[in-house]
Amino acid sequence: MSGDGIVVSTGPTTVDPAALERAAGVLAGCAAALAEVGLVAARTASDPRLLVTLPVAPATGFRAETAVGSVAAGAGGAVAAAARVSALAVALRTVALRYRLGEEAAAAVVAIARRAAAEVVVAAAPAVLAGTAGVVAADVVYRAHQAQEELLVGAVGLALSGRLDASSLGTEFSAATRRAGDRLAGDAGAVLQPLARELAAHPEVVRELAATTPAVLDAALAQTPALAVAVAAVAPDAVPLDDVAAAGTVLAGLGTVTPLFRETPVRVRPAAVARAVPNGPPRGVADVLDGVARQSTGWTGTSMPLPGSRMPPSGPPPPGTVRLERVTSAAGRVAWVVEVPGTQTWNPLPGAGAVGRTPMDLTTNVRAVAGQPTATADAVVQAMRQAGVRAGEPVMVAGHSQGGLTAAALAADPAVRAEFTITHVVTAGSPVDGIPVPAGVRVLSLEHTGDLVPALDGTDAEGSPRRTVVTRDLSAAPAWAEQVARDPVQAHGWVQYVDTARLVDASDDPALRAFTASAAPFLDAPGAGVQVFDYRAERLP
């Protein structure tokens, strides 16, 4: 190449494809070593001993996290370097393949290899979008290149043996993408599982981190004027960042300038598909939460059969489903149980993802934490109107995770209380400690000590005359100890919360008995009947 950027060719170039393949192999080995360095750095960044120091020394702790994190997943970090080196290895493999097979045949193989890389990225998207770990996002690129390179290597072997055809390439494609997926899962698990186990054992760390994060962000804004101006533009009411709600307001403010977390209208219609209905009103809190669980897209029909269940077997409902149960006593008095499921997609783009346009998404989580109106809350209100809930008829709103957050937010909303008479709220695994539910509403909150979600509001759960908090340590429960030790996420599952609700129903604790007695209008009694109303909510484009 001359100084003016032109390329001068003096004749044909002879290339040894075997030499290119050897060079590609060396580069692939270097990429693997770099990726391992990045994973070690990621494990260090997620070490609970380092994370615990953040509330104590946020300034130095934040710098340490940033430094170690940049080694793992920064633009110049080890995993990013692995991605670049592996991309070069793929390029050399591709050139060698063209020399061996010819341009047309090589192009067909390369197209399949690129599809293998795309499969890896698509399969990993939920983990990346959910913010599972910064290193996972960088690792995906490297693993995509690795799958691509493995398929090219396999194609060369098939070509040399004379067995290169569509069927054999399809087999190579499946094997390469499967191995890449297994490696991604292993990488994420190596970083996240030890951290999850430690945090599940010490949820007070999560609570402290959540409570401290706004102050750390506020300090960062003070040191970065341009960032402060940007935050003030998207969320003028959030500065200073002095609580979790303010931090949520900043994220929700992104919806004014980007597609992320942008709120949309929601449409609610009666469910088009007939679903299994109960043979009577709920008999207790377990039946109420069982009803909530059956609105979840993860419901399998056999996850947690209750003895003498009032519900026949049923499969998972469509995304965005809310159920209302109209309980009529023998004397003709009407009460309503509203059952709201938890988060169904973690995609930060509202209306995107595998489950379609359900409002039970990450945008609702962010806005609910910020104390803002949400599409899910709007959907529940629309469903109550369509079902015919009248003023003065008592309403119990029950939910798991985001559903409980929605239930508490509805009870705290003066406009909703002016239209409906919400008297009871039941939450399971929900961060509702900071929501100002009025004293006239009875609240029952179930929380597991190993469940990190209730700790995300940064506040200790406290009981009061209006709120009864039930805390259960699943690691001490024979039925769940092994499961939770193996996978801490199980502590947040509605299956386990339904089981905890059974203990609530069987308890002689005076506070629980008082709550159950106050909830009598919603529960089964001689001569009482039930009618169900199923609705499906969808975000509008």
N, C-alpha and C positions, 0 to 999 in steps of 0.2 A: 504494500500500500504506500503510495507516495504522500507527500505532505499535504496535497490538496484533497485527499480522501478518496482518490480513484484507485481501483483495483486493476492491476496489470496481470494478464494471464500470458504465460510464455509457452503453454502447451499442456497436454493432458497430465494429470497427476495420478500416480499409482499408489493405491492404498491397500494395506494388508488388513482385511476385516478381522482376522484373529488378533492382530495387535490392538486394534480399536476395542475389541471385546475384552482383552486383558486390561487395558486402561480403564474401561468402564467398570470392570470388577474391582480394581483398586479404589476408584472413586466411590463406588457403592460401599466398600468397607470403611472408607473414611467417613462417609455420611452416617453409617450405623454408629460409629464411635462418637461422632458429634451429637447424634440424637441421644445416646446414652448419657453424655455429659449434661445435656439439657434436662433429662429426666431426673438426674441426681440433684441438679439445682432446683428443680420444681419440688422435689421431695423436701429439700431444705427450706424452701420458701413456705411450704405448708406445714412445717414442723410446729406442733402445738406449743412447744417451748418458746419459739420465736413469736408466734401469734399472741401468746399471753402477755408478752412484754409491750404490745402496742398501747393498751390503755395506760400502762405505767409510764412509758416514755414514747408518746406518739410521734414526736418529731424524728428522733433517731430510729425508732422502730420502723416508721414509714420509709425512711431512706434505706434502711437495710433490706426491707421487703422489695423496694424498687430495684435496688442493685442486684439482689439475687434473682429476682423475677426477670430482669433484663437479660441475665445470662441464659435463663430458661427459654423465654418466649419473646424477648425484645427483637427489634428489627436487626440488630447485629448479634443476636444471641446464638447459642449453640444449635438449637433446633432449627432456627431460620437458616443458619449456615448449612445444616444438614439438608434442608430442602433445596438450597441452591446447588450444592455438590451433587445431590441425587439427580437434579434436573440435568446437570451436565453429563452424568452417567447415562441417563436415558437418551440424551442427544447422540452420544457416541454409539450406543446400541442401535439407535435408529439408522445412523449412517452405515454402520456395519451391515445391518440387515438389507439396506438398499443395494449394497455391493453384492451381497450373497444371492438375493432373490430377484433383483431388478426393481425398478421404480414402481410398477403397477402392483405387483404382489406385495411389496413392502408397504405400500400405502394402505392396502387392505388390512394388513396386520397392525399397523400403527393406529388405524382408526379404532380397532377393537381394543388396543392397549389404552388408548385415550378414554374409551368408554369404561374400562376397568378403573381408571383413575377417577372418573366422574362418579362411578358407583360408590367409591370410598368416601368422596366428599359428601354426597347426598346422604349416605348412611350415617355419617358423623354429624350432620348439620344440627340435629336436636341438641346434642351435647354441647356443641360450640355456641349455639344461640342461647342456650340456657346458662351460659357462663360457667359451665362445670369447672373448668380450669383453664387459665390462660395458655398453659403449655399444650393443651389438647388442640387448640385452634392451630398453633404452629405445627404440631405433630401431624395433623391431618394432611398438610401439604406434602410433608416428607413421605408419609405412608402412601399417599396417592402416587407419587413418583416411584416408590418402591414396588407397588403393584404393577405399574406400567412396565418397569424394567424387568420384573420377573416374567411377565407375559412375553416380552421380547426375547428373553433368554430361552424360554420354552419353545418359542416359534423357531428359533435357530436350530435347536435340537431336533424338532420335528422335520424341518427342511433338510437337515443333513441326513436324517434317516429315511427320507422320502415319504413321511407320513403327515405332511402338512396339508390339512383339509379343514373344511368348516366345522366338522364334528370335533376333531382333535383340538382346534382352537377354542371351541366353546368349552371344552373340558378345562383347558388351561385358564380361560377367563374366569370360570367359576372358582377354580382353586386359588387363583391369585387374589380375587376379591375377598374370598373367605379368609385367607391367611391375613390379609391386610386388616380386615375387621377384627379378627382375634387379637392382632397386635395392638390395635388402637384401644380395644377394651382393656387389654393388659396394662398398657401405658397409663391410661386414666385411672385404672384400679390401683396401680402401684403408687400413684400420687394421692388419690382421694380416699381410698378405703382406710388406711391408717389414720388419716386426719379425721374422717367421719367417725371412726370408733372413739378417738380421743375426745372429740367435741361432744359426742353423744353421752359420754361418761361425765362430761363437765359442761353442761349447757349454760352454766353461769358465765363461761368464757364467751359464748356466742352472744349472750345478753349484754355483756359488758362491751364487746366489740361493736354491737349494733348501737349501743348508747354513745360510744365514743366516736364512731365514724363521722357523724355530722361535725363534731368539733375539729377533727383532723381535716375534713374537707374545707371547713371554714378557714382554717389556718392556711391551707393551700391557696384558697382564693385571695387571702390577704397578701400572700407572697407573689401572686400572679395576677396583676391588674387586668390583663386581657381576658383571662378566664373569668374573673369576677364580673366584667362587663357583659360577657356572653351569658353567664348565669342570670344576671339581673335582667337581661333581655327576654329570656325564655321563662323565667320564674321570678318576677319582681317581688313577690310576697315571701320568698323563701330565705332571703338574706336578712340577718345572719342565719347560718345553718346551725340551729341550736337544738334540734331534735330530729328523730327519725322521720316524722311527717314532713319536715322541711326538706330533708334529703329526697324523699319521695316526690315532693313538689318539683324539684329540679328535674328529675327523670321524666315526670309527667309533662313538664314544660317542653321537652324535646318534641312533643307532638305538634307544637305550634310551628316548628321550623323544619321538621323531618317527618318521614312516615312512621318513625318509631313511637310507640305508645300513643298514637293519635286516636283520640276517641271518635267513635262513629255512632250514628243512630242504630237502634236495634229493633227488629220486628219480632213479634211474638204471635204464634198461631197455634191452635190446637194440634196436638201430635197426630200425624197422619196414620200411624200404625197403632193398632190396638195392643195394649200391654196388659200383663197380669195385674189383677186387682186384689186387694186384701179381702179377707172374709169377715173383717170386723175392724173397729178402731184400734189404735195402738194400745197395748196393755201396760207399757212403761217406756222408759227412756231408751232401752235397747231396741224396741220396735220402731221408735221414732228414728233412731240413727240407722237402723236397717233400711228404713224407707229412704233415707238420705243416700245410703250406699248404692241403692238400686237405681239412682239417677246418674251414677258415675259411669263413664264409658269403659271403665275397667272392670265393671261388675261381670262376673262369670256365671252367676246363678248357683254356684256351689261353694262360694268363698267362705261363707259363715252361716250355715243353716242354723236357725234358732229352734230349740225344742218347741214343739207345738206351734210351728211358725204359722202366722196368719197369712203369709204370702205364698202362693204357688211358685214353682220354679219359673225363672224368667231369664232371658239373655240380656246383654248390654243394651241400653237405650241409645237413641241417636244423640250426637253431641248437642249440648245446650239445652238439655231437658230439665224442666222443673215440674214437680208434682205438688198438687194441693189436695189435701184430704178434708172433706167436709163432714165433720162429726156431728150427728144429731142425737141428742139425748132422748130418753123415753118421754120426757116432758116437752119435747119439741125445741129445746134450746140448741142453737147452732154455734159451733166453734170450728176453727180452721187450723190445720197443721200444714205449714209450707216447708217443703224439703228441697234444699239447695246443695248441689254437689260442689266439690272442690275444683281446683285448676285442671283443665283438660288439655291445654297446650301452653308451652313455654316460649312460643315464637313471639318476639317483640313487635312483629308487624301484625296489627289487628286484622283478622280475617284470613290470615295465611296459615299454612300448615296442613298436616294430614287430616285433622278433624274438622276442616272447613271453617266456617264463620262463627263458631261458638264464641260468646262473650266471656266464657269462663277461661280467660287467658291471662298472659303476663301483664297486659295493659290494665286490666281490672285490678290485678294485685298492686301494681305501682300506684294507681290512682286511689285505691282504697286506703293504702298506707298513708298517702298524702292527705286523706280526709276529703277527697273530692268525689263528686257523683260518678258512678260507674255504669257501664252498660249492663252488667249483671244485675245490679240493684234496680235499674230501670226495667229490665226484663221481668223481675219478680213482681214489681208494682203493676206492670201491664197484665201479667198472668192473674194477679189478684182481682183486678178490675174485670177481666173477661170471665173469671169463674163466678163473679157475683158476690164477692165479699162485701158485706154491708158495714156501715159505721155502727159501732157498738158491739159487733160480734167479735169475741176474743180471738186473737191470732197468736199462734206459736210459730216462730221462724227458727228452723234448725238447719245447721250446716256443718260440713267438715272442711277444715282448712280454709280456702277462700270462701266457701259457702258460709262458714261461721263468721268470717270477717264481714261478709255481706249482711248476714242476719243482724249483727250488732250495729252496723252502720244504718240499716233501715230503722232499727229501734231508736237510734239517736237522732234521726232526721225529723225536725219539727213538721215539715210538710207532709211526710208520710204518716206521722202520728195524728195529724189533723184529719187525715182521710181514713185511716184504719186504726183499730184498737189493738196494737201489739202489746200483749201482756207478758209473754214469755219468750226467751231466747235460749237455745241450746247450741253450744259450740263444742267442736271436737278438734283439737290440734290447731287452734286458730290464734294468731297474735292480736288479741282484742283488748289487752290491758289498758291501752291508752284511749279507747273510744268512750266518750261520755254518755253511756246509756243512762237515761233518767231513772230516778229512784222508783218510779211506779212500775218498772219492768223487772220481772224476776229473771235472773240469768243463771244458767248452770253451765260451767266451763269444765270440760275434761281435758287434762293435759298429761302426757307421758314424760317422765324425767329424761328419757333418751331422745325425745322428739325435739329437734332444733327449731322447728317452725314457730311454736308459740313464743320462743325467746327472741324472735326477730324484731319485736316491737321495742326491745331494749328496756323493758320494765318488768319488775317482779310481779307475778300474779298474786293478787291479794283478795281474799274473801271479804264480804261485807254483808250487812243485813239484806241487801238486794241481790248480791252475787255469791253463789256457792261455787268454789273451785275444788275440783277433785283431781288430785295428782296421783299417778300410779307409776311405780318403778317396774317396768317390764323385765328388767334383767333379773329381778327376784321372783318372777312368775314362772313356774315350771313349764307352763304351756308355751311360753314365748321366749324364754331366756336364750336358748340356742339360736333361734332364728335371728333375734336382735343382735346377738354377739357377732353373728356371721355377716349380717347386713343391717346396719343401724337405720337405714331408711324405713325398715319395717316398723319402727316405733311410731312412724307417722301414718301408717296405713289405717284405713277405715275398718278393716277387718279386726284389727286389735282394739280400735275404739268401740266397736260394737260389743266386743267381749268385756271391756271395762264398763260399759253401760249396763251389762247384765249384773255386774257386781253392785252398781249403784241401785238397781231395782231390788236387789236382795239385801241391801244394807239396812241396819237399824239406826243409823246415825240420825239424830234429831233434825239436822239441817236438811238432809236428803229427804227424810220423811215429810218435812214441811214443804219442800219444793214439790214433791209428788202430790201432796194434798192440794196445793194451790193449782196444780195442773190438771185437776180432776175433769174439767170440761173437755179436755182433749183426749182423755183416756177411756178405755172400754168400761162399760158398766151395763147391768141388766137392761135390756130394751134399747140400747144405743145402736146406731147404724152408721155406716160410712159410705161416702160417694167420692170417687177420685176424679181429678181433672188434670190431664197431662198436657203440657205445653212445650213447644220447642222454640228457643230463641236463636236468632241469627243476626249477626252484624250486617248492616246494609253497606254496599260499596261506598 
